[in-house]
Amino acid sequence: MIGVLVVSFFLSAVELSAYRADGFFLREGVFSAAEVAGYRRGACDAQEHAKGLIQAGEAQAQGRKLQHYTLDGNQFTDIDFVTVQLEHGLITQSIRVIEPVNELNETLDNLIDEARLTQPMQQIVGVDELALWTAKLNLKPAREGSGFRWHQDSPYWIHDCDHVDQLPNVMILFDDAHESNGCLRVIRGSHRNGRLPGCEDGSQLQGFFTHPDAFSEQDQVLMEAPAGSVIFFDPHVVHGSQPNHSDTPRRAIIITYQPADYPALKSRVVRPVLKSFNP
Ligand SMILES: O=C(O)CCC(=O)C(=O)O
């Protein structure tokens, strides 16, 4: 008889209660070095694909709509519903974020169906079947990658769905992340009061950044971890990061899931997620 080894990636009761109490949970060594190398290639290809569509005029040739705009002085381009955000500073024209990146790269699209991500997500969302909400590639290039101000994700999404509590994130690290290359930082327990007040600093995006009086920076936890690690975090948890001052990039994808049958944030089309069974 041939035996089949079935591995479970579901969270233990201890892991799940840590996620509920803190608003985040880190698992190290989830993806191997070879897998991570493939995801880095996927990130590189997605970047080249986006640049070709924007700069080489491929978008027009393919009948896709390009829209350029600035928000708080930072440059964005929408290629149909895919948003490409450039690094702040306008010198190198490096790409900072591509969302939803799975539309531009098959390897990164396949990652969405990985049981190592979807089994814990089924538990966190509390359903057997999932759909994709969004997938952001955060590139944070060496020496110029900018930081992300303290924010919650829920204020960005509240206008596009009525189940914002069921939109957990998972960040998959494509490079080792540490303080000097701008690792993710989360405010422990800040998800417990739901949506918090936004800033009032006169910027265009002020409402999306969390008011400094609504949380304490002393509760921040640096998510320093090796490439291949994953960080699950709640849509209400306050998080952000510092610029990348190091000589190495800090690439990562953040995938956000939701219950099945709901449309994705930007395409407004349902992207079903492969169902994963409890062995
Ligand atoms: O990439 C980071 O360090 C933070 C990204 C982030 O906070 C976001 O995309 O919402």
PDBQT file of the ligand as one rigid body, heavy atoms in Angstrom, charges set to zero:
ROOT
HETATM    1  O1  LIG A 301       5.557  47.202   3.257  1.00  0.00    +0.000 OA
HETATM    2  C1  LIG A 301       5.442  47.654   4.399  1.00  0.00    +0.000 C 
HETATM    3  O2  LIG A 301       6.363  47.674   5.182  1.00  0.00    +0.000 OA
HETATM    4  C2  LIG A 301       4.120  48.157   4.877  1.00  0.00    +0.000 C 
HETATM    5  C3  LIG A 301       3.048  47.994   3.871  1.00  0.00    +0.000 C 
HETATM    6  C4  LIG A 301       1.731  48.402   4.352  1.00  0.00    +0.000 C 
HETATM    7  O3  LIG A 301       1.572  48.813   5.471  1.00  0.00    +0.000 OA
HETATM    8  C5  LIG A 301       0.581  48.303   3.479  1.00  0.00    +0.000 C 
HETATM    9  O4  LIG A 301       0.761  48.033   2.281  1.00  0.00    +0.000 OA
HETATM   10  O5  LIG A 301      -0.547  48.482   3.972  1.00  0.00    +0.000 OA
ENDROOT
TORSDOF 0
